[in-house]
Amino acid sequence: QVQLVESGGGLVQPGESLRLSCATSGITFNRYNMAWYRQAPGKQRELVADITSGGSANYADSVKGRFTISRDNAKNTVYLQMNILKPEDTAVYYCNAKFTLNTLWDYWGQGTQVTVSS
């Protein structure tokens, strides 16, 4: 059974930091491309950052220079370090795992709430 479990969300003030974690099980983690998405109320889910199985990272323009995605293949976990948080970063953050080999394996976590407010 595949599980992606996010943690680390919470309520912070603008300018503060949070570190999200996504612990996975049931997948061959080091083969999967991992990503963080977010969805704010009334908006579509958007890609925040992704990291390939080889460790190459990509970021949305809105978070470049503030967020860092990383992975620990020994712990089957992907992280999102979020610095200099802004109110517009408020959203539910979702972890995603993708692997393609003739077919697509695509899994999602349940989400963790991040609220940035003074």
C-alpha positions as CSV (number, residue, x, y, z in Angstrom):
1,Q,0.0,0.0,0.0
2,V,1.4,3.4,-1.1
3,Q,1.4,6.1,1.5
4,L,2.6,9.7,1.3
5,V,2.3,11.5,4.6
6,E,3.0,15.2,4.8
7,S,3.9,17.0,8.0
8,G,5.3,20.3,9.2
9,G,2.6,22.7,8.2
10,G,1.3,25.4,10.6
11,L,0.6,29.0,11.3
12,V,3.5,31.4,10.9
13,Q,4.0,35.1,10.6
14,P,5.3,36.8,7.4
15,G,9.1,36.4,7.0
16,E,9.3,33.2,9.0
17,S,10.2,29.7,7.9
18,L,8.7,26.3,7.8
19,R,10.0,22.9,6.7
20,L,7.6,20.4,5.2
21,S,8.3,16.7,5.1
22,C,6.7,14.0,3.1
23,A,7.4,10.5,4.2
24,T,6.7,7.8,1.7
25,S,6.2,4.0,1.9
26,G,5.1,1.4,-0.6
27,I,7.1,2.8,-3.5
28,T,10.7,2.5,-4.8
29,F,11.4,6.0,-3.7
30,N,14.7,6.6,-5.5
31,R,13.0,5.9,-8.9
32,Y,10.3,8.5,-8.4
33,N,10.2,12.1,-9.3
34,M,8.9,14.0,-6.3
35,A,7.0,17.3,-6.2
36,W,5.2,19.7,-3.9
37,Y,2.0,21.3,-5.1
38,R,-0.2,23.8,-3.3
39,Q,-3.8,24.9,-3.5
40,A,-5.2,28.1,-2.1
41,P,-8.9,28.6,-1.5
42,G,-10.7,29.3,-4.7
43,K,-7.6,28.6,-6.8
44,Q,-6.3,25.7,-8.9
45,R,-3.6,23.4,-7.6
46,E,-0.2,24.6,-8.7
47,L,3.3,23.2,-8.9
48,V,5.6,24.7,-6.3
49,A,8.7,22.6,-6.8
50,D,9.8,19.3,-8.1
51,I,12.9,17.1,-7.9
52,T,13.8,14.3,-10.2
53,S,15.1,10.9,-9.2
54,G,18.5,12.2,-10.1
55,G,18.2,15.2,-7.8
56,S,17.5,18.0,-10.3
57,A,15.2,20.6,-8.9
58,N,12.7,23.0,-10.5
59,Y,10.8,25.9,-8.9
60,A,7.8,28.0,-9.6
61,D,8.8,31.6,-10.2
62,S,6.9,32.8,-7.2
63,V,9.1,30.7,-4.8
64,K,12.5,30.9,-6.5
65,G,15.1,32.0,-4.0
66,R,12.9,31.3,-1.0
67,F,12.0,27.6,-1.2
68,T,14.3,24.6,-1.5
69,I,13.2,21.1,-2.3
70,S,15.4,18.2,-1.3
71,R,15.2,14.5,-1.0
72,D,16.7,11.8,1.3
73,N,16.6,8.5,-0.5
74,A,17.8,6.6,2.6
75,K,14.7,7.9,4.5
76,N,12.3,7.8,1.5
77,T,11.4,11.4,2.3
78,V,11.2,14.6,0.4
79,Y,11.4,18.0,2.0
80,L,10.4,21.6,1.3
81,Q,12.2,24.3,3.1
82,M,10.2,27.5,3.0
83,N,11.9,30.7,3.9
84,I,10.7,34.3,3.9
85,L,7.1,33.2,3.9
86,K,4.5,35.6,2.5
87,P,0.7,35.7,3.1
88,E,0.3,34.6,-0.6
89,D,2.0,31.3,0.3
90,T,-1.0,30.3,2.4
91,A,-2.4,27.1,1.0
92,V,-2.7,23.4,1.5
93,Y,0.5,21.8,0.4
94,Y,0.5,18.4,-1.2
95,C,3.2,15.9,-1.8
96,N,3.3,14.0,-5.2
97,A,5.2,11.1,-6.5
98,K,5.5,10.2,-10.1
99,F,7.1,7.4,-12.0
100,T,6.7,6.5,-15.7
101,L,7.6,3.3,-17.4
102,N,5.1,2.4,-20.1
103,T,2.5,3.6,-17.7
104,L,2.2,6.4,-15.1
105,W,2.3,5.7,-11.4
106,D,1.0,8.9,-9.7
107,Y,0.4,9.2,-6.0
108,W,-0.7,12.1,-3.7
109,G,-0.5,12.8,0.0
110,Q,-3.4,14.1,2.0
111,G,-2.0,17.7,2.3
112,T,-0.8,19.9,5.1
113,Q,-2.1,23.4,5.8
114,V,0.3,26.3,5.7
115,T,-1.0,29.7,6.9
116,V,1.1,32.8,6.8
117,S,-0.6,35.7,8.7
118,S,0.3,38.4,11.1
